[in-house]
Amino acid sequence: MTILILEDETKIVDELNQILNSLPVSLEVMTSLSSVEAAIHWLTHNEIPDLVLADILLIDGLSFEVFERLNLDIPVIYCTAYAEYALDSFASNVIDYIIKPVKAEKLNESFQKFFRINSLYNQYHLEENLKNASTKSLPIYQGNKIKLLQSSKICYIYRQRDLIYVQAKDMKYLLNRTLDKIEQELDSTEFYRANRRFLINRKSIVHIELLQARKLGVNLDPPIQEPVIISKAKASDFLRWMELEKPISPC
């Protein structure tokens, strides 16, 4: 985890470094800067830190100006002697507002607060990214690696002995999700939940048989031992999904 310190008093910079070194987290202080202009120049030419520890009053102005001028949304823990700027700090991405002198216990609490907020933020964006990409790809296991398989390359997905497999054209993959969850994520115009065991891509359908008791048998590519059975109750819905105008004749 990388940290930038904005503080114009050398003694306090040293104290902050001592406290940071004592905290039970892995930290790297990238640098410490004492002015608004120096901070703007440094942030423009270097990698953005994970967190900023900032005094309010620097030698040439308020540290708020750094984030306003660069339009940066960096998490900030303010460490200052001035309580009157607390409300103004909420205009930036403030994690906490500490009144000097800074104590190790209080700074540790602020870091724990940052970790909690950051964890929730990352989880939210992970879910949003999966949701937005859900109709395009699925995360699948390949050995000890996870890769994204485009949905266009998926022929069908099925359950076998409580495990979920994805069948592509030339390979089978293990998937760590339930069929119900996968069904919600994939494009329903391309994939159909045939029964409790199979979720099929319309492009993988070779032909459909009319079976006894008005059931349907769906033959797929790559082939499987038996046709995928569509129940009488779902047959009409399946044919509408296939956009067929009349029932298929028995083979």
C-alpha positions in Angstrom: 0.0 0.0 0.0 1.5 3.4 -1.0 1.1 6.6 0.9 1.8 10.3 0.1 2.4 12.7 3.0 1.5 16.4 2.6 2.9 18.2 5.6 5.1 21.4 5.9 6.6 20.6 9.3 9.6 18.3 9.2 9.2 17.2 12.8 5.6 16.1 12.1 6.7 14.2 9.0 9.2 12.3 11.1 6.5 11.6 13.7 4.1 10.3 11.0 6.8 8.0 9.5 7.5 6.6 13.0 3.8 5.9 13.6 3.3 4.4 10.1 6.3 2.1 10.7 4.7 0.9 13.9 1.3 0.0 12.4 0.5 -3.7 11.7 0.1 -3.1 8.0 2.4 -3.1 5.0 3.0 0.5 3.9 5.3 2.4 1.6 5.7 6.2 2.0 6.4 7.3 -1.5 7.5 10.9 -0.5 6.5 13.8 1.7 5.7 17.3 0.2 5.3 20.6 1.9 3.4 22.8 -0.7 0.4 22.7 -2.9 2.5 23.4 -6.0 5.0 20.6 -5.2 2.2 18.2 -4.6 0.5 19.1 -7.9 3.8 18.7 -9.8 4.6 15.4 -8.1 1.1 13.9 -8.7 1.2 14.9 -12.3 4.5 13.1 -13.0 4.2 10.0 -10.7 2.0 7.1 -9.9 -1.0 8.0 -7.9 -0.8 6.7 -4.3 -3.4 4.5 -2.6 -3.8 7.0 0.3 -2.8 10.5 1.2 -2.0 11.8 4.7 -2.5 15.6 4.5 -2.2 18.6 6.7 -4.7 21.3 5.8 -2.4 24.3 5.8 0.7 23.9 3.6 3.3 26.6 3.0 1.5 28.0 0.0 -2.1 27.3 0.6 -4.7 24.7 1.6 -4.2 21.1 0.6 -7.8 21.0 -0.7 -6.5 22.9 -3.7 -4.4 19.9 -4.8 -7.3 17.6 -5.3 -9.5 20.4 -6.8 -7.0 21.5 -9.4 -6.1 17.9 -10.5 -9.7 16.6 -10.1 -8.3 13.6 -8.3 -10.4 11.2 -6.2 -7.7 9.9 -3.9 -8.7 8.7 -0.4 -7.4 11.2 2.2 -6.8 11.2 6.0 -6.4 14.7 7.1 -4.1 15.4 10.1 -4.4 19.0 11.2 -4.5 21.3 14.1 -7.5 23.1 12.7 -11.0 21.7 13.5 -12.8 24.5 11.5 -11.9 22.9 8.2 -13.7 19.6 9.0 -16.8 20.4 6.9 -14.7 21.6 4.0 -12.8 18.3 3.9 -15.9 16.4 2.8 -15.6 18.0 -0.6 -12.7 15.6 -1.1 -12.6 11.8 -0.7 -12.0 12.1 3.1 -11.6 8.9 5.1 -11.0 10.6 8.5 -10.2 13.9 10.1 -7.6 13.7 12.9 -6.8 16.7 15.2 -3.1 16.9 16.0 -1.2 15.6 17.8 -1.6 12.4 15.9 -1.6 9.3 18.0 -0.7 5.8 16.7 -4.0 4.3 18.0 -6.1 6.9 16.3 -4.2 6.6 13.0 -4.5 2.9 13.1 -8.3 3.3 13.5 -8.3 5.5 10.5 -6.5 3.0 8.4 -8.9 0.2 9.4 -11.7 2.5 8.4 -10.0 3.0 5.0 -9.6 -0.8 4.5 -13.3 -1.4 5.3 -14.4 1.3 2.8 -11.9 0.2 0.2 -13.1 -3.4 0.5 -16.7 -2.5 0.0 -15.8 -0.2 -3.0 -13.8 -3.0 -4.6 -16.5 -5.5 -4.1 -19.1 -3.2 -5.6 -17.1 -2.5 -8.7 -16.3 -6.2 -9.1 -20.0 -7.0 -9.1 -20.7 -4.2 -11.5 -18.0 -5.3 -13.9 -19.2 -8.9 -13.8 -22.8 -7.7 -14.4 -21.8 -5.5 -17.3 -19.6 -8.2 -18.8 -22.0 -11.1 -17.9 -23.5 -11.5 -21.4 -20.0 -11.5 -23.0 -17.9 -13.8 -20.8 -17.7 -16.1 -17.9 -14.7 -16.7 -15.5 -13.7 -20.4 -15.9 -11.0 -22.5 -14.3 -8.1 -23.9 -16.3 -5.6 -25.7 -14.1 -4.6 -23.2 -11.4 -5.6 -20.2 -13.5 -8.9 -18.4 -14.1 -9.6 -16.9 -17.5 -12.6 -15.3 -19.2 -14.4 -17.4 -21.8 -16.5 -15.4 -24.2 -20.2 -16.5 -24.2 -20.1 -16.8 -28.0 -17.7 -19.7 -27.6 -19.9 -21.5 -25.1 -21.9 -24.4 -26.6 -23.7 -25.4 -23.5 -23.4 -25.6 -19.7 -24.4 -28.6 -17.7 -24.4 -30.1 -14.3 -22.8 -33.6 -13.7 -22.5 -35.1 -10.2 -22.9 -31.7 -8.5 -20.2 -30.1 -10.7 -20.9 -27.4 -13.3 -19.1 -27.7 -16.7 -18.8 -25.4 -19.6 -18.6 -27.1 -23.0 -16.9 -25.1 -25.7 -16.3 -26.3 -29.2 -13.1 -28.1 -28.5 -12.7 -28.1 -24.7 -14.6 -28.6 -21.4 -14.1 -26.3 -18.4 -15.0 -26.4 -14.8 -17.1 -23.5 -13.5 -17.5 -22.5 -9.9 -21.1 -21.2 -10.1 -24.6 -22.6 -10.0 -26.7 -23.0 -13.1 -29.3 -20.6 -11.6 -26.7 -17.9 -11.2 -25.2 -18.5 -14.7 -28.7 -18.4 -16.2 -29.3 -14.9 -14.7 -26.0 -13.6 -16.1 -26.1 -14.9 -19.7 -28.2 -13.4 -22.5 -31.6 -15.1 -22.4 -32.0 -14.6 -26.2 -28.9 -16.7 -26.8 -29.1 -19.2 -23.9 -32.0 -21.3 -22.8 -32.5 -23.3 -19.5 -33.6 -26.6 -21.0 -34.0 -28.4 -17.7 -32.3 -28.7 -14.3 -29.1 -30.0 -15.9 -28.6 -28.0 -19.1 -28.3 -24.4 -20.2 -27.9 -24.4 -24.0 -26.7 -21.9 -26.6 -29.1 -21.8 -29.6 -26.0 -21.9 -32.0 -25.2 -25.4 -30.6 -28.5 -26.9 -31.5 -28.2 -29.4 -34.4 -31.8 -30.6 -34.6 -34.9 -31.1 -32.4 -36.9 -34.3 -32.1 -40.6 -34.6 -31.2 -40.7 -37.4 -28.5 -43.5 -39.2 -26.8 -45.8 -37.3 -24.3 -45.1 -34.1 -26.3 -41.6 -33.8 -25.0 -38.7 -32.5 -27.2 -35.3 -34.0 -27.6 -32.5 -31.5 -28.5 -29.4 -32.7 -30.1 -26.3 -30.6 -29.6 -22.9 -30.0 -31.1 -20.5 -31.1 -29.6 -22.7 -34.2 -29.3 -23.7 -35.9 -26.0 -24.9 -39.4 -25.4 -28.6 -38.6 -25.1 -30.7 -35.7 -26.4 -31.4 -32.9 -23.9 -35.0 -33.4 -22.9 -37.4 -30.4 -22.9 -40.5 -31.3 -20.9 -44.1 -31.0 -22.2 -44.6 -28.0 -19.9 -41.7 -26.1 -21.4 -42.0 -27.3 -25.0 -44.1 -24.4 -26.2 -41.9 -21.8 -24.5 -38.8 -23.4 -26.0 -40.3 -23.3 -29.5 -41.2 -19.7 -29.1 -37.7 -19.0 -27.9 -36.4 -20.7 -31.0 -38.8 -18.6 -33.1 -40.3 -21.6 -34.7 -43.7 -21.2 -36.3 -44.8 -24.8 -36.1 -43.9 -28.0 -34.3 -41.0 -30.1 -35.6 -41.9 -33.4 -37.1 -40.6 -36.6 -35.5 -37.4 -37.9 -37.1 
